[in-house]
C-alpha cells in the first residue's frame, strides 16, 4: 500500500538527518541560494538539492524571504 | 532588513538611516546595530523602483510595539519593503561592520540611476555573448 495517505501527526517536528552535513544559508547569501533555483525560478527538489527534509524546509524559507525583499526573482 | 528608496539615499544617506532608526525608536525598539548592507538592482520592480538601498538592523522589540512598527513601515513611502524576523543573537561581524560605518572616513557612493546595469562581480563568469568571437564578414569574403 502506498504511504501517500500516511501523514505526519500534526505538531511533530521532523528530526534532522544525522548524516546531513549541509549548511543552510540565510536569505542574504543570494549567489548561493541562486544555485537552488531552476531556470524558471522554481525551488529545486530535495532530489536535486541533496538536502535532508529539515534543511530543505530552511532552504525554502530562505529563498522565499530573499524573494520577498527583491533579491531573488519569483519567476525566471 | 529595510529597503529604502534610492532617492532618499541620494539626498543624504545619514538621514535615510535616521529614518529607520527613528521608526524603530518610536515604537520602543532597542537598536543593537543598524548599517547599510548594500545597494542593488532588484530582481523585480517594487513600488516602480528597479534599484534600492538595503539597510540591515538588529533590534529588540516587545510584542506591543511590533504591530505598530509594521503598520508604520507599511505606510511609509520611503521604506519600500521590509523583512522582520526573529534572531537568537547578533552576529559578531555585525558590530564591527556597524562600527566601521560610523567612522568619519566612511563614504557611501551615490546610488546609480534606476536603469544603470549591474556592475559585474569578480567571481562572476563572463557571459556567453562575450566569449563568442564573431568573424568579420569582410574576411569571409576574402576567403571566397
Backbone of each chain as ProteinMPNN parsed JSONL, in Angstrom:
{"seq_chain_A": "XXXXXXXXXXXXXXXXXXXXXXXXXXXXXXXXXXXXXXXXXXXXXXXXXXXXXXXXXXXXXXXXXXXXXXXXXXXX", "coords_chain_A": {"N_chain_A": [[0.849, -1.204, 0.0], [0.5, 2.182, -0.778], [2.318, 4.845, 0.763], [1.152, 7.216, 0.685], [-1.128, 8.151, 1.92], [-0.397, 8.162, 4.502], [0.136, 10.31, 7.02], [2.149, 12.743, 8.696], [1.834, 13.166, 12.186], [0.089, 15.994, 13.399], [1.887, 18.805, 14.472], [4.223, 17.52, 15.191], [7.787, 17.442, 14.992], [10.116, 17.369, 12.391], [12.896, 15.255, 12.485], [16.265, 16.08, 12.213], [18.293, 14.801, 9.651], [20.859, 12.654, 10.528], [23.069, 12.257, 9.022], [23.244, 14.457, 7.5], [25.228, 16.996, 6.501], [25.106, 19.423, 5.506], [25.153, 22.961, 5.171], [22.765, 25.353, 5.725], [22.124, 28.271, 4.034], [21.383, 31.752, 4.862], [18.899, 34.221, 3.958], [20.38, 36.26, 2.85], [22.567, 35.356, 1.456], [22.712, 35.454, -1.539], [23.864, 34.604, -3.968], [24.536, 31.967, -3.426], [22.037, 30.866, -2.864], [20.868, 31.078, -5.303], [21.743, 28.93, -6.727], [20.014, 26.938, -6.143], [17.767, 27.302, -7.573], [15.661, 26.74, -10.367], [15.82, 27.176, -13.97], [13.533, 28.552, -14.438], [13.087, 29.832, -12.12], [12.069, 28.349, -10.073], [12.062, 26.536, -6.945], [14.376, 23.974, -6.45], [13.972, 20.384, -6.164], [14.298, 18.139, -3.319], [15.671, 15.982, -4.202], [17.383, 16.996, -6.095], [18.676, 19.083, -4.766], [19.889, 17.846, -2.625], [19.552, 18.117, 0.07], [18.493, 17.299, 3.443], [15.202, 16.65, 4.83], [14.555, 18.602, 6.757], [16.501, 20.57, 6.335], [15.868, 21.264, 3.758], [13.468, 22.53, 4.148], [14.308, 24.772, 5.534], [15.854, 25.913, 3.575], [13.911, 26.495, 1.686], [12.439, 28.416, 3.083], [14.385, 30.409, 3.303], [14.819, 31.109, 0.618], [12.317, 32.092, -0.032], [12.164, 34.296, 1.64], [14.22, 35.825, 0.57], [13.124, 36.315, -1.914], [11.004, 37.921, -1.17], [12.19, 40.331, -0.358], [13.179, 41.166, -2.735], [15.578, 40.173, -3.694], [15.815, 37.816, -5.026], [14.256, 36.396, -7.936], [10.703, 35.819, -8.498], [9.786, 34.483, -10.698], [11.663, 33.091, -13.365]], "CA_chain_A": [[0.0, 0.0, 0.0], [1.297, 3.4, -0.845], [2.358, 5.611, 2.006], [0.687, 8.555, 0.36], [-2.148, 8.563, 2.883], [0.176, 8.236, 5.85], [0.524, 11.691, 7.284], [2.858, 13.02, 9.937], [0.907, 13.775, 13.143], [0.179, 17.452, 13.437], [2.65, 19.349, 15.592], [5.521, 16.865, 15.38], [8.89, 18.122, 14.309], [10.981, 16.448, 11.667], [14.234, 15.149, 13.075], [17.274, 16.32, 11.193], [19.062, 13.634, 9.245], [22.161, 12.687, 11.208], [24.135, 12.267, 8.024], [23.212, 15.721, 6.757], [26.275, 17.918, 6.947], [24.955, 20.619, 4.694], [24.846, 24.198, 5.881], [21.715, 26.088, 5.012], [22.42, 29.704, 4.111], [20.227, 32.6, 5.122], [18.372, 34.883, 2.761], [21.308, 37.264, 2.315], [23.539, 34.693, 0.574], [21.909, 35.349, -2.754], [24.547, 33.822, -5.002], [24.434, 30.564, -3.039], [20.636, 30.442, -2.997], [20.531, 31.042, -6.739], [22.073, 27.592, -7.231], [18.903, 26.031, -5.87], [16.622, 27.707, -8.384], [15.701, 26.256, -11.745], [15.881, 28.256, -14.963], [12.277, 29.301, -14.341], [12.996, 30.459, -10.799], [11.424, 27.458, -9.095], [12.965, 25.89, -5.985], [14.608, 22.591, -6.884], [13.51, 19.377, -5.219], [15.3, 17.541, -2.426], [16.462, 15.046, -5.001], [18.438, 17.75, -6.779], [19.442, 19.916, -3.83], [20.67, 16.963, -1.764], [19.31, 18.444, 1.468], [17.54, 16.482, 4.184], [13.88, 17.28, 4.851], [14.554, 19.812, 7.585], [17.317, 21.595, 5.679], [15.134, 21.721, 2.572], [12.472, 23.483, 4.648], [15.023, 26.02, 5.84], [16.242, 26.475, 2.274], [12.682, 27.041, 1.096], [12.129, 29.653, 3.808], [15.405, 31.413, 2.959], [14.572, 31.574, -0.754], [11.089, 32.897, -0.037], [12.5, 35.587, 2.266], [15.02, 36.571, -0.417], [12.183, 36.779, -2.937], [10.179, 38.998, -0.604], [12.941, 41.593, -0.355], [13.594, 41.506, -4.09], [16.926, 39.712, -4.016], [15.657, 36.717, -5.975], [13.0, 36.55, -8.686], [9.643, 34.823, -8.317], [9.844, 33.682, -11.922], [12.91, 33.357, -14.095]], "C_chain_A": [[0.885, 1.255, 0.0], [1.232, 4.181, 0.474], [1.832, 7.023, 1.812], [-0.296, 9.083, 1.41], [-1.593, 8.688, 4.298], [0.715, 9.636, 6.085], [1.259, 11.779, 8.616], [1.866, 13.634, 10.924], [1.153, 15.267, 13.271], [0.984, 17.908, 14.659], [3.98, 18.678, 15.813], [6.576, 17.559, 14.54], [9.747, 17.075, 13.604], [12.37, 16.433, 12.306], [15.252, 15.306, 11.957], [18.045, 15.036, 10.91], [20.455, 13.723, 9.861], [23.316, 12.789, 10.213], [24.209, 13.587, 7.257], [24.247, 16.688, 7.314], [26.213, 19.227, 6.164], [24.692, 21.83, 5.59], [23.816, 24.965, 5.063], [22.018, 27.579, 5.137], [21.176, 30.496, 4.504], [19.897, 33.401, 3.873], [19.321, 35.893, 2.144], [22.361, 36.657, 1.383], [22.88, 34.413, -0.778], [22.557, 34.443, -3.792], [24.466, 32.329, -4.698], [23.011, 30.048, -3.251], [20.234, 30.291, -4.46], [20.806, 29.664, -7.343], [20.902, 26.632, -7.073], [17.619, 26.471, -6.566], [16.78, 27.143, -9.784], [15.764, 27.461, -12.689], [14.635, 29.136, -14.91], [12.102, 29.963, -12.973], [12.317, 29.606, -9.748], [12.478, 26.848, -8.171], [13.129, 24.43, -6.404], [14.205, 21.612, -5.776], [14.654, 18.884, -4.337], [16.231, 16.62, -3.198], [17.638, 15.768, -5.658], [19.288, 18.568, -5.822], [20.324, 19.064, -2.925], [20.478, 17.244, -0.287], [18.388, 17.421, 2.113], [16.235, 17.282, 4.299], [13.889, 18.598, 5.605], [15.352, 20.946, 6.924], [16.607, 22.142, 4.446], [14.067, 22.743, 2.973], [13.114, 24.834, 4.932], [15.448, 26.719, 4.553], [15.047, 27.157, 1.613], [12.327, 28.385, 1.745], [13.095, 30.766, 3.42], [15.159, 31.986, 1.566], [13.331, 32.468, -0.792], [11.315, 34.256, 0.618], [13.287, 36.456, 1.294], [14.13, 37.107, -1.537], [11.388, 37.981, -2.432], [10.902, 40.341, -0.65], [13.557, 41.915, -1.719], [15.005, 41.094, -4.443], [16.89, 38.566, -5.032], [14.326, 36.887, -6.713], [11.971, 35.488, -8.306], [9.598, 33.893, -9.528], [11.108, 34.077, -12.679], [12.632, 34.186, -15.3]], "O_chain_A": [[1.888, 1.333, 0.71], [0.226, 4.167, 1.184], [2.033, 7.904, 2.648], [-0.305, 10.267, 1.746], [-2.24, 9.249, 5.182], [1.647, 10.078, 5.412], [1.02, 10.993, 9.534], [1.121, 14.539, 10.547], [2.294, 15.729, 13.25], [0.757, 17.419, 15.766], [4.809, 19.204, 16.556], [6.282, 18.177, 13.517], [10.056, 16.026, 14.169], [12.934, 17.481, 12.622], [15.104, 14.725, 10.882], [18.398, 14.29, 11.822], [21.141, 14.736, 9.732], [24.381, 13.327, 10.517], [25.125, 13.804, 6.464], [24.147, 17.138, 8.455], [27.152, 20.022, 6.169], [24.072, 21.708, 6.647], [23.988, 25.189, 3.865], [22.155, 28.087, 6.249], [20.061, 29.975, 4.481], [20.56, 33.259, 2.845], [19.092, 36.343, 1.021], [22.98, 37.38, 0.601], [22.54, 33.274, -1.099], [21.889, 33.619, -4.417], [24.34, 31.516, -5.613], [22.806, 28.942, -3.751], [19.372, 29.482, -4.804], [20.191, 29.275, -8.336], [20.81, 25.632, -7.785], [16.523, 26.058, -6.188], [17.886, 27.076, -10.321], [15.762, 28.612, -12.25], [14.671, 30.307, -15.285], [11.073, 30.585, -12.71], [12.021, 30.083, -8.652], [13.632, 26.667, -8.559], [12.149, 23.738, -6.678], [14.114, 21.981, -4.605], [15.823, 19.181, -4.585], [17.416, 16.498, -2.887], [18.739, 15.227, -5.762], [20.489, 18.73, -6.04], [21.391, 19.51, -2.502], [21.18, 16.661, 0.54], [17.604, 16.758, 1.434], [16.178, 18.448, 3.91], [13.308, 19.587, 5.157], [14.947, 22.109, 6.945], [16.722, 23.325, 4.124], [13.795, 23.693, 2.24], [12.559, 25.888, 4.623], [15.41, 27.945, 4.451], [15.163, 28.25, 1.058], [11.969, 29.349, 1.068], [12.693, 31.914, 3.231], [15.273, 33.193, 1.354], [13.304, 33.476, -1.498], [10.726, 35.254, 0.201], [13.061, 37.662, 1.199], [14.348, 38.206, -2.045], [11.135, 38.931, -3.173], [10.293, 41.369, -0.947], [14.365, 42.836, -1.836], [15.577, 41.616, -5.4], [17.833, 38.381, -5.801], [13.381, 37.459, -6.169], [12.324, 34.399, -7.853], [9.4, 32.685, -9.399], [11.554, 35.223, -12.639], [13.553, 34.517, -16.047]]}, "seq_chain_B": "XXXXXXXXXXXXXXXXXXXXXXXXXXXXXXXXXXXXXXXXXXXXXXXXXXXXXXXXXXXXXXXXXXXXXXXXXXXXXXXXXXXXXXXXXXXXXXXXXXXXXXXXXXXXXXXXXXXXXXXXXXXXXXXXXXXXXXXXXXXXXXXX", "coords_chain_B": {"N_chain_B": [[15.581, 43.658, 7.815], [15.581, 46.463, 5.725], [14.291, 48.056, 2.909], [15.164, 50.849, 1.216], [14.088, 53.711, -0.589], [16.012, 54.793, -3.291], [16.13, 57.46, -3.928], [15.835, 58.875, -1.571], [18.165, 58.148, -0.298], [20.025, 59.259, -1.988], [19.756, 61.98, -1.493], [20.592, 62.351, 1.224], [22.411, 60.048, 2.889], [22.672, 59.555, 5.565], [20.484, 60.697, 6.745], [18.593, 59.047, 5.719], [19.227, 56.722, 7.014], [18.698, 57.502, 9.614], [15.998, 57.748, 9.428], [15.021, 55.128, 9.493], [16.012, 54.406, 11.953], [14.661, 56.155, 13.677], [12.044, 55.328, 13.297], [12.167, 52.84, 14.469], [12.897, 53.482, 17.108], [10.698, 54.934, 17.87], [8.737, 53.101, 18.419], [9.599, 51.84, 20.65], [11.788, 50.16, 20.297], [14.904, 48.659, 20.945], [17.752, 49.463, 19.501], [20.309, 47.475, 18.34], [22.313, 47.115, 16.304], [22.672, 48.913, 13.252], [23.016, 49.195, 9.89], [24.175, 50.114, 6.572], [23.579, 47.784, 4.209], [23.758, 47.041, 1.455], [23.63, 48.264, -1.959], [21.515, 47.568, -4.473], [20.428, 46.112, -7.611], [17.059, 45.329, -8.057], [15.37, 42.172, -8.137], [12.889, 42.185, -9.213], [10.599, 44.809, -10.082], [9.82, 46.964, -7.374], [7.424, 48.955, -6.028], [7.593, 50.563, -8.292], [10.312, 50.902, -8.518], [13.569, 50.097, -9.587], [15.966, 49.704, -8.42], [17.389, 49.6, -5.117], [18.304, 50.627, -1.776], [19.67, 48.68, 0.746], [19.13, 48.251, 4.15], [20.419, 46.856, 7.062], [19.411, 45.741, 10.162], [19.658, 45.03, 13.681], [17.594, 44.516, 16.391], [15.897, 44.868, 19.575], [12.583, 44.281, 20.382], [9.38, 44.678, 21.841], [6.338, 42.689, 22.042], [4.189, 44.386, 21.948], [4.97, 46.627, 20.535], [5.588, 45.786, 17.994], [3.424, 45.271, 16.014], [2.574, 47.921, 15.578], [4.894, 49.071, 14.608], [5.207, 47.648, 12.222], [2.938, 48.572, 10.876], [3.536, 51.264, 10.573], [5.768, 51.091, 8.903], [4.636, 49.953, 6.67], [3.028, 52.034, 5.809], [4.828, 53.982, 5.198], [6.356, 55.801, 2.578], [8.924, 55.953, 1.902], [10.29, 53.752, 2.87], [10.385, 51.013, 1.058], [10.083, 48.291, 1.226], [10.168, 45.75, 3.757], [11.656, 43.371, 6.017], [11.131, 41.523, 8.785], [12.433, 39.416, 11.143], [12.824, 36.865, 13.665], [15.724, 36.437, 15.729], [18.451, 34.733, 17.187], [20.896, 35.725, 18.248], [23.054, 38.586, 17.872], [25.17, 38.589, 15.102], [28.764, 38.33, 15.306], [30.307, 39.746, 13.491], [28.679, 41.785, 12.719], [28.651, 43.901, 14.588], [31.214, 44.945, 14.253], [31.142, 45.782, 11.589], [29.112, 47.667, 11.69], [30.272, 49.524, 13.38], [32.4, 50.335, 11.833], [31.097, 51.714, 9.879], [30.315, 53.985, 11.161], [32.568, 55.489, 11.395], [34.534, 58.431, 10.568], [35.736, 58.53, 8.049], [34.222, 56.961, 6.424], [32.616, 56.498, 3.433], [29.749, 56.703, 1.473], [28.946, 55.547, -1.663], [27.233, 57.365, -4.227], [23.975, 56.347, -5.138], [23.43, 54.648, -8.237], [21.697, 55.506, -11.326], [18.287, 54.449, -11.919], [18.079, 52.73, -14.098], [20.594, 51.838, -14.527], [23.085, 49.46, -15.472], [23.851, 46.396, -13.733], [26.918, 46.246, -12.024], [29.568, 44.101, -13.019], [30.509, 41.332, -11.074], [33.562, 40.139, -9.536], [33.829, 37.395, -9.224], [32.067, 36.426, -10.989], [31.109, 34.592, -13.888], [32.154, 35.206, -17.273], [29.785, 36.39, -19.67], [28.068, 34.39, -22.146], [27.833, 35.618, -24.577], [30.003, 37.327, -24.641], [32.117, 35.595, -24.861], [31.929, 34.401, -27.333], [33.364, 34.596, -30.456], [32.803, 36.692, -33.029], [33.094, 36.31, -36.437], [34.676, 38.46, -38.785], [32.871, 39.798, -41.46], [34.046, 40.719, -43.762], [36.45, 39.352, -43.904], [35.543, 36.799, -44.482], [34.582, 37.102, -47.045], [36.968, 37.534, -48.406], [38.092, 35.034, -48.184], [36.566, 33.547, -49.906]], "CA_chain_B": [[16.119, 44.305, 6.627], [14.698, 47.526, 5.228], [14.635, 48.541, 1.575], [14.838, 52.272, 1.129], [14.069, 54.348, -1.902], [17.316, 55.386, -3.587], [16.005, 58.916, -3.984], [16.067, 59.352, -0.198], [19.584, 57.929, 0.0], [20.772, 60.221, -2.803], [19.725, 63.288, -0.817], [21.544, 62.234, 2.336], [22.229, 58.664, 3.335], [22.552, 59.509, 7.029], [19.088, 60.982, 7.093], [17.858, 57.814, 5.375], [19.483, 55.776, 8.12], [17.952, 58.019, 10.777], [14.577, 57.477, 9.181], [14.758, 53.778, 10.006], [16.321, 54.422, 13.395], [13.571, 56.848, 14.383], [10.859, 54.457, 13.246], [12.369, 51.78, 15.464], [12.874, 54.085, 18.447], [9.341, 55.427, 18.132], [7.913, 52.003, 18.933], [10.244, 51.239, 21.816], [12.785, 49.142, 19.959], [16.285, 48.96, 21.352], [18.545, 49.129, 18.313], [21.668, 46.972, 18.628], [23.134, 47.591, 15.173], [21.943, 49.293, 12.035], [24.024, 49.601, 8.906], [23.84, 49.978, 5.158], [24.047, 46.46, 3.774], [24.167, 47.091, 0.051], [22.736, 48.946, -2.914], [21.429, 46.543, -5.515], [19.311, 46.058, -8.545], [16.054, 44.406, -7.552], [15.039, 41.077, -9.055], [11.644, 42.598, -9.852], [10.322, 46.176, -9.596], [8.998, 47.143, -6.168], [6.959, 50.344, -5.976], [8.133, 51.193, -9.506], [11.758, 51.13, -8.362], [14.341, 48.95, -10.062], [17.107, 49.559, -7.51], [17.072, 50.049, -3.76], [19.374, 50.511, -0.782], [19.268, 47.737, 1.794], [19.655, 48.503, 5.497], [20.289, 45.667, 7.91], [19.417, 46.147, 11.573], [19.306, 44.069, 14.738], [16.988, 45.296, 17.474], [14.977, 44.19, 20.497], [11.286, 44.964, 20.416], [8.338, 43.911, 22.52], [5.2, 42.287, 21.199], [3.247, 45.503, 21.814], [5.458, 47.613, 19.566], [5.82, 45.221, 16.654], [2.367, 45.576, 15.021], [2.583, 49.36, 15.271], [6.07, 49.298, 13.758], [4.871, 47.108, 10.898], [1.956, 49.46, 10.256], [4.253, 52.48, 10.179], [6.63, 50.792, 7.758], [3.749, 49.742, 5.514], [2.51, 53.323, 5.351], [5.928, 54.838, 4.759], [6.648, 55.748, 1.148], [10.378, 55.888, 1.736], [10.647, 52.339, 3.069], [9.558, 50.357, 0.043], [9.8, 46.928, 1.687], [10.923, 45.387, 4.962], [11.563, 41.975, 6.449], [11.485, 41.404, 10.205], [12.39, 38.024, 11.602], [13.469, 36.675, 14.966], [17.131, 36.065, 15.626], [18.94, 34.349, 18.518], [21.953, 36.644, 18.705], [23.636, 39.444, 16.83], [26.46, 38.041, 14.65], [29.927, 39.106, 15.781], [30.805, 40.648, 12.44], [27.755, 42.914, 12.556], [29.097, 45.025, 15.429], [32.405, 45.545, 13.626], [30.74, 46.476, 10.356], [28.334, 48.856, 12.069], [31.222, 50.497, 13.947], [33.188, 50.865, 10.703], [30.249, 52.653, 9.145], [30.196, 55.237, 11.918], [33.822, 56.257, 11.354], [34.409, 59.664, 9.774], [36.206, 58.349, 6.67], [33.33, 56.056, 5.689], [31.904, 57.23, 2.383], [28.771, 55.892, 0.745], [28.826, 56.014, -3.054], [25.875, 57.776, -4.624], [23.297, 55.278, -5.878], [23.317, 54.926, -9.675], [20.336, 55.69, -11.849], [17.454, 53.239, -11.8], [18.275, 51.834, -15.234], [22.015, 51.515, -14.677], [23.306, 47.997, -15.416], [24.522, 45.877, -12.531], [28.345, 46.024, -12.295], [29.935, 42.676, -12.984], [31.316, 40.94, -9.919], [34.819, 39.492, -9.926], [33.693, 35.936, -9.269], [31.05, 36.07, -11.969], [31.621, 34.106, -15.166], [31.791, 36.089, -18.403], [28.587, 35.91, -20.351], [28.32, 33.598, -23.357], [27.949, 36.536, -25.713], [31.357, 37.885, -24.652], [33.104, 34.568, -25.183], [31.81, 34.001, -28.747], [34.028, 35.519, -31.372], [32.046, 36.84, -34.277], [34.064, 36.58, -37.517], [34.421, 39.645, -39.606], [32.295, 39.403, -42.741], [34.991, 41.065, -44.831], [37.405, 38.252, -44.003], [34.88, 35.669, -45.14], [34.528, 37.391, -48.482], [38.312, 37.328, -48.929], [38.327, 33.591, -48.271], [35.901, 33.055, -51.114]], "C_chain_B": [[15.082, 45.296, 6.098], [15.191, 47.959, 3.85], [14.193, 49.989, 1.473], [14.914, 52.759, -0.304], [15.417, 55.033, -2.129], [17.279, 56.907, -3.627], [16.275, 59.53, -2.609], [17.551, 59.247, 0.146], [20.451, 58.912, -0.783], [20.844, 61.586, -2.111], [20.722, 63.299, 0.349], [21.359, 60.85, 2.96], [22.093, 58.582, 4.853], [21.119, 59.809, 7.478], [18.204, 59.782, 6.766], [18.012, 56.782, 6.487], [18.706, 56.197, 9.37], [16.463, 57.758, 10.658], [14.169, 56.117, 9.751], [14.939, 53.752, 11.52], [15.183, 55.061, 14.195], [12.295, 56.014, 14.403], [10.955, 53.355, 14.292], [12.256, 52.342, 16.882], [11.46, 54.517, 18.855], [8.473, 54.346, 18.787], [8.627, 51.201, 20.018], [11.243, 50.149, 21.501], [14.162, 49.598, 20.428], [17.192, 48.493, 20.219], [19.941, 48.694, 18.743], [22.634, 47.446, 17.538], [22.208, 47.97, 14.028], [22.971, 49.814, 11.049], [23.479, 49.429, 7.499], [24.432, 48.666, 4.682], [24.573, 46.509, 2.347], [23.203, 47.965, -0.741], [22.698, 48.038, -4.127], [20.283, 46.786, -6.487], [18.327, 45.014, -8.024], [15.724, 43.343, -8.608], [13.742, 41.372, -9.801], [11.295, 43.986, -9.313], [9.422, 46.172, -8.362], [8.679, 48.626, -6.083], [7.554, 51.164, -7.124], [9.609, 51.565, -9.383], [12.493, 49.881, -8.82], [15.58, 48.705, -9.204], [16.682, 50.058, -6.138], [18.307, 49.9, -2.868], [18.861, 49.666, 0.372], [19.927, 48.132, 3.105], [19.383, 47.264, 6.352], [20.4, 46.093, 9.369], [19.063, 44.988, 12.492], [18.764, 44.874, 15.905], [16.102, 44.406, 18.337], [13.682, 44.987, 20.516], [10.262, 44.059, 21.106], [7.188, 43.575, 21.586], [4.2, 43.421, 21.011], [3.657, 46.459, 20.687], [5.517, 47.1, 18.143], [4.692, 45.491, 15.656], [2.335, 47.037, 14.613], [3.753, 49.708, 14.36], [5.793, 48.823, 12.331], [3.921, 48.041, 10.152], [2.636, 50.74, 9.759], [5.094, 52.252, 8.933], [5.803, 50.567, 6.494], [3.294, 51.074, 4.929], [3.601, 54.234, 4.796], [6.169, 54.674, 3.258], [8.144, 55.63, 0.884], [10.909, 54.471, 1.95], [9.763, 51.539, 2.12], [9.255, 48.906, 0.408], [10.625, 46.653, 2.937], [10.737, 43.911, 5.244], [12.034, 41.916, 7.895], [11.38, 39.932, 10.578], [13.175, 37.897, 12.904], [14.882, 36.133, 14.769], [17.639, 35.771, 17.04], [19.949, 35.366, 19.059], [22.448, 37.472, 17.537], [24.963, 38.813, 16.394], [27.621, 38.958, 15.037], [30.393, 40.127, 14.75], [29.932, 41.903, 12.301], [28.209, 44.137, 13.348], [30.29, 45.744, 14.804], [32.025, 46.36, 12.396], [29.951, 47.75, 10.66], [29.24, 49.94, 12.633], [32.042, 51.144, 12.835], [32.385, 51.911, 9.931], [30.17, 54.011, 9.843], [31.477, 56.074, 11.901], [33.694, 57.41, 10.351], [34.767, 59.453, 8.314], [35.336, 57.392, 5.858], [32.497, 56.867, 4.696], [30.96, 56.266, 1.666], [28.691, 56.409, -0.687], [27.383, 56.352, -3.394], [25.214, 56.653, -5.416], [23.186, 55.626, -7.355], [21.861, 55.124, -10.086], [19.589, 54.361, -11.859], [17.72, 52.233, -12.921], [19.731, 51.431, -15.435], [22.221, 50.005, -14.591], [24.075, 47.611, -14.148], [26.009, 45.679, -12.838], [28.701, 44.552, -12.128], [30.837, 42.394, -11.784], [32.53, 40.155, -10.387], [34.663, 37.989, -10.095], [32.685, 35.471, -10.319], [31.697, 35.611, -13.282], [31.29, 35.105, -16.268], [30.607, 35.501, -19.152], [28.965, 35.216, -21.652], [28.542, 34.501, -24.569], [29.358, 37.111, -25.822], [32.377, 36.872, -25.147], [33.052, 34.15, -26.664], [32.476, 35.058, -29.621], [33.257, 35.549, -32.68], [33.04, 37.161, -35.395], [33.664, 37.803, -38.323], [33.937, 39.205, -41.005], [33.237, 39.699, -43.901], [36.023, 39.96, -45.023], [36.805, 37.063, -44.737], [34.816, 35.877, -46.643], [35.892, 37.196, -49.129], [38.611, 35.85, -49.135], [37.684, 32.994, -49.51], [36.761, 33.38, -52.328]], "O_chain_B": [[13.887, 45.008, 6.034], [16.383, 48.2, 3.661], [13.014, 50.313, 1.623], [15.705, 52.271, -1.111], [15.903, 55.763, -1.265], [18.292, 57.563, -3.384], [16.883, 60.596, -2.514], [18.12, 60.128, 0.79], [21.494, 59.347, -0.295], [21.875, 62.257, -2.147], [21.589, 64.17, 0.426], [20.294, 60.526, 3.487], [21.473, 57.654, 5.373], [20.623, 59.249, 8.456], [17.203, 59.528, 7.437], [17.071, 56.076, 6.848], [18.138, 55.367, 10.08], [15.763, 57.573, 11.653], [13.128, 55.974, 10.393], [14.145, 53.167, 12.257], [14.797, 54.565, 15.253], [11.562, 55.996, 15.393], [9.962, 52.983, 14.918], [11.604, 51.753, 17.744], [11.089, 54.467, 20.027], [7.595, 54.641, 19.598], [8.302, 50.04, 20.271], [11.521, 49.299, 22.347], [14.523, 50.77, 20.316], [17.378, 47.296, 20.004], [20.661, 49.433, 19.415], [23.641, 48.094, 17.823], [21.117, 47.421, 13.867], [23.704, 50.759, 11.339], [22.497, 48.727, 7.256], [25.644, 48.462, 4.744], [25.69, 46.074, 2.067], [22.131, 48.345, -0.271], [23.731, 47.769, -4.741], [19.339, 47.532, -6.23], [18.734, 43.933, -7.599], [15.794, 43.597, -9.811], [13.525, 40.861, -10.9], [11.666, 44.308, -8.184], [8.407, 45.477, -8.313], [9.586, 49.457, -6.069], [7.962, 52.31, -6.939], [10.085, 52.458, -10.084], [12.105, 48.759, -8.496], [16.174, 47.628, -9.255], [15.737, 50.838, -6.011], [19.228, 49.144, -3.176], [17.775, 49.896, 0.904], [21.141, 48.326, 3.164], [18.283, 46.712, 6.361], [21.376, 46.734, 9.761], [18.289, 44.098, 12.141], [19.411, 45.818, 16.36], [15.626, 43.355, 17.908], [13.69, 46.211, 20.649], [10.289, 42.837, 20.961], [7.083, 44.112, 20.484], [3.447, 43.431, 20.038], [2.814, 47.019, 19.986], [5.499, 47.882, 17.193], [4.978, 45.909, 14.534], [2.099, 47.36, 13.449], [3.625, 50.532, 13.455], [6.106, 49.513, 11.361], [4.074, 48.272, 8.952], [2.345, 51.23, 8.668], [5.137, 53.087, 8.029], [6.212, 50.939, 5.394], [3.187, 51.226, 3.712], [3.324, 55.145, 4.016], [6.184, 53.559, 2.736], [8.572, 55.259, -0.209], [11.859, 54.047, 1.291], [8.559, 51.399, 2.338], [8.261, 48.351, -0.062], [11.672, 47.268, 3.139], [9.788, 43.284, 4.773], [13.188, 42.22, 8.196], [10.353, 39.292, 10.349], [14.058, 38.701, 13.205], [15.183, 35.467, 13.778], [17.294, 36.482, 17.983], [19.845, 35.805, 20.205], [22.283, 37.106, 16.373], [25.806, 38.529, 17.246], [27.484, 40.18, 15.089], [30.818, 41.23, 15.096], [30.391, 42.943, 11.827], [28.162, 45.263, 12.852], [30.374, 46.972, 14.817], [32.515, 47.47, 12.187], [30.1, 48.768, 9.984], [29.017, 51.128, 12.401], [32.342, 52.337, 12.88], [32.943, 52.871, 9.4], [29.983, 55.046, 9.203], [31.478, 57.225, 12.337], [32.878, 57.376, 9.429], [34.198, 60.095, 7.431], [35.679, 57.051, 4.726], [31.777, 57.792, 5.07], [31.344, 55.154, 1.305], [28.398, 57.585, -0.904], [26.444, 55.715, -2.917], [25.853, 56.066, -6.289], [22.883, 56.768, -7.7], [20.935, 54.934, -9.298], [20.195, 53.29, -11.812], [17.601, 51.025, -12.716], [20.06, 50.756, -16.41], [21.616, 49.34, -13.75], [24.836, 48.4, -13.587], [26.34, 45.009, -13.816], [28.212, 43.863, -11.233], [31.795, 43.12, -11.519], [32.538, 39.581, -11.476], [35.27, 37.381, -10.976], [32.48, 34.272, -10.51], [32.7, 36.172, -13.723], [30.261, 35.777, -16.207], [30.452, 34.284, -19.255], [30.051, 35.431, -22.19], [29.33, 34.19, -25.462], [29.858, 37.358, -26.919], [33.375, 37.233, -25.772], [34.025, 33.605, -27.187], [32.18, 36.249, -29.527], [33.092, 34.524, -33.343], [33.751, 38.163, -35.322], [32.487, 38.117, -38.505], [34.543, 38.339, -41.635], [33.219, 38.996, -44.912], [36.425, 39.661, -46.148], [37.484, 36.401, -45.522], [34.979, 34.934, -47.417], [35.976, 36.745, -50.271], [39.271, 35.453, -50.094], [38.205, 32.042, -50.092], [36.387, 33.052, -53.455]]}, "name": "protein", "num_of_chains": 2, "seq": "XXXXXXXXXXXXXXXXXXXXXXXXXXXXXXXXXXXXXXXXXXXXXXXXXXXXXXXXXXXXXXXXXXXXXXXXXXXXXXXXXXXXXXXXXXXXXXXXXXXXXXXXXXXXXXXXXXXXXXXXXXXXXXXXXXXXXXXXXXXXXXXXXXXXXXXXXXXXXXXXXXXXXXXXXXXXXXXXXXXXXXXXXXXXXXXXXXXXXXXXXXXXXXXXXXXXXXXXXXXX"}
